[in-house]
Amino acid sequence: MRTIIITLILILVPLTNIDYAVPNNELEQNVRYEIGTASNYTIETITPFSDTDRAQYVTFSNRTDGLDVVHYDSYLKIWHIRENTDGVWANTILPSQWSDSSRVHAFEYLSTNFGIFNVDIPNSKVAGNCPANQVIYNISVNNLSNSNLHTQFDFCAPGTSAALLLASSPASVGDDFFSFAFTTVEPMDILVKQYIKTT
């Protein structure tokens, strides 16, 4: 009896298909994002073991003839503008305007129902007609769909040339507007001021 049981175990064990090894093929690890209410539009991204977000700050707009999707790839440190027109995809790759990748603005590029936009926030502040101990920021919003300047504004904020403008939250996009928020910070002082802009 003992011989029969041992024989059966030796015969059945090789037939089991158990693989305890963790696959290290990054093509097997993907993340799928469904865009909008139509399930036939998706973004599928490869996520390496570093858990880097390959589709960060996603904005999109459905059109009658297709779809626009804008997102930041924090692994390659680039922005993707993906446009689907009549079933044909086009992908435009744009660099971040910041050389310091930790300061990528969440709304640097965004997609709306009325165009694809770039919010240009210059690295340096300029002197202006601001009160003492303040600097001026000049922000331009460009419509990339028709190559026009959508709006431009400036504002004074407390700080010096070392002050930072931080934007870590994505834009809020509506049918005929978008809003974005940002914070100015003076590193040497605990001086923080928050702003919101709707265009």
N, C-alpha and C positions, 0 to 999 in steps of 0.2 A: 504494500500500500504506500509506504514511504517513497519508494522508487517511482511510482506512478505520479504522485503529487509533485515531486521534484522535476520529473520529465515534463509535466504540464506547465509548470512555472517557467522552465527554460524555453518551452515552445511559445508561450503566450507573451512573455515580457518583450521580446523583440518586435511583436506586432503592435504594441502600444506606441502611439505617436506623441510623446510628451517632449517638448523642447523647453527646458528651463533657462536657456540662454536669453539674455536681453538683446534684441536686435540692435545693431548700431548703424543700420542703413538709414540715413536721414530721409530717403525717399519714402520710407514707410511711415514717417511722422509728418502728417500734414494737418493743417487747420483749415476748415472750410467756413467761409463767411457767406451767409445769404444776404443779398442786397435787395432791399425793398420788399414789396409784397409778392413779386413774381419770383417763383423758385427756380426759374430757368436762368437767372443771372446769379453767378456765384464768383467769389474770389477764392482760389485755393492756393495756399502758400506753404512753402516748405519751412519747417521750424527746426533748426539744428538743436543739438543738445544744450546749447547755451541759453535756451528759452528766450531768445531775442524776438521781439515783436516785429514780424515782417509786414504787417498791415496795421499801422498805428495811425490815429487821427483820420479815420475814414469818413469822407463825405461823398454823397452821391446824388444824382438827379436822374429821374426817369424822363425820357423824351418820347415823343410819338414815334420817332424813327430809331430809338436806341437808348443808350445809357451812358452816363459819365461817372467815373469813379476816380477819386483822388485819395491817395494815402501815402504815408511816410514809411519807408523801409529802414528801420533802425539798425538792421544788420549791415546793409550796404551804405547807410547814411545818405539816401537819395529819396526824392519824391517821385511818385509815379502818377501820371495823368493817363488814365485808360478811358478811351472813348470807343463805344460800340455804335456804329451807324449801319443800319440795315444788315445786322449780323456780322459785320466785319470789325475786328478789334484793331485799334491803333494804340500803341503805348509810347508816351513821351516821358523821358527821364530827365529830371531837373535836379541840380544840386541844391543843397540847403544854402541859404545866403550867409550862414554862420560857419566860421571855421572851427569853432568850438562846438562839437556835436552835442554836448550836454545842454546847450542853449537853443535847441531847435524849437521854433515857435509852433504851437499846435495848429495855428491857422495861417501858416505861411502860404499855403496853397489850399484852395477849397472849391468845391463844386456846388453850384446852386441851380435853380430852375432858370435863371436868367444869365448864366455864364459861368466860366471858370475864372477864379480870381487869385491874385497874388497880393498879399499884404506885406508891403516892403517897410521894414523897420530898420533904419540904418544903425550900424554899430556905434557911431559916435553921436553925441549930442552937439548941438550947435548953439552958439551964443545968440541971444535974442533980447527981446524987451521983457525979460522976466524979472521979478523982484530979486533982491539979494539972496544968495544961497540957493538959487534954483537954476535948472538947466531946461532947455527946450528940446522936445522930441518932435520930429517931423515924420509923419506916417503917410505913405501913399498906398492907395488901393487901386490896383490895375486890373482891368478886365482883359484877360488873355484871349477870350473868345473873339473880341473885335479889336484888340490891340489899342484900347483907349484907356486913358486915366479916368477911373470911375469917380474917385474923390481923393482929396488930400487935406490933411488937417495937422495942426500942431498944437501943443499944449505945454505949459510950464509945470515942472514937478520939482519938489525939493531934492537937493542933491548937488553933487559935484561931477566932474568928468568921470569919476569912478562909479557912478550910479548905474544900476542895471535895470533893464526893462525885462520882466519875466512874463511869459505866456505859456502856461502848461495845460490849460483847458481848451478843448476844441471849440470851434465856432458853433453857434446855434444858427441853423439855417431854416428859413421859412419859405413860403411861396414867392414872396417879393421882397425879402430882406435877409440880412444876416447880421448877427451880433457877435462881438468878441470882447473878451475881458483880459486885462493885463494888470500887472502890479509893477510899480517902481520901487526899488530898494536902494538905499544908501548903505553900503557895506560897513562903513566905520561907525555909523550911528544905527540905532534901532528905529529907523524912519521908513515906514512902509505906507504907500498910498495906492489905492485900487481904483481902476477906471473901467467903464464899460462903454462901448461904441456900437451904435446900430447904423447901418447904411442901407 
